[in-house]
Amino acid sequence: MSDTIFTIAGINIKWYSVLILVGALLAIILIIREGTKHRYPKDFIFNLLFWGIIFGIIGARLYYVLFNLNLYSNIVDVFKVWEGGLAIHGGLILGIITIIIYCKKYHIRSIRMTDFIVPGLILAQAIGRWGNFFNQEAHGVATSILELQKLHIPNFIIEGMNIGGIYYQPTFLYESLWCLLGFIILLVIRRLKYTKVGQPTAFYLMWYSLGRFFIEGMRTDSLMLGGFKMAQIVSVIMFIIGLGIFMITTRRGRFEDLYSKDAEEQIIF
């Protein structure tokens, strides 16, 4: 299986890069539609996403590189993101910080903006995981072809999990499906009559972290901190934050701060 779609003028167009781009574009479309529905100017949302994505990618790359310094003796290799090596947790951390700072500048509640962002974000994650498939990374422990066939997954995935003559668990697929299911649930949550501001964000943090914690336990290429898998540590922290947000929102009155209402805050430009 090749990680390259085609080559133009000696430049390889990688599945990894294209899938991340497709996921990002779909996320941007969804976020802009949701934001404008709640009376936020397109320019504000687009600029917010522009800087959020830029710093999110930087964060995702730095996070990965810092835990794999032995792989980057040549500084030029650090910038070759199309070859793989983006850690979603690093992207989330720096991306969220960027969103908070940008929203603070314009006196916008950042939690409302993350409510708009998380459905598109988790969909992008579901799509982006397929880039790991074509790069033959983010897989689980060794297994047999018979065990994979019992999962009733398409044969091309089974054969794609044959790396160097050894079959591996397709943990990329498990996380992709988990994210896709989370995306569907978020679409339902944000349309419920009594969903409060912050609850979509809380659900995302808890849902993704729960799935990632257990899936990470199956992976063989985890970023490590001592004897612990860093992704599991961050997942626990994210889950606790999400639970805290959810508990705070549920203390509000039934008709108070509803997500379905138009934004009442003043937007200053």
Secondary structure by P-SEA (a helix, b strand, c coil): ccccccccccccccaaaaaaaaaaaaaaaaaaaaaaaacccaaaaaaaaaaaaaaaaaaaaaaaaaaccccccccccccccccbbbbaaaaaaaaaaaaaaaaaaacccaaaaaaacaaaaaaaaaaaaaaaaaacccccccccaaaaaaacccaaaaaaaccccccccaaaaaaaaaaaaaaaaaaaaaaccccccaaaaaaaaaaaaaaaaaaaaacccccccccccaaaaaaaaaaaaaaaaaaaaaacccccccccccccccccc
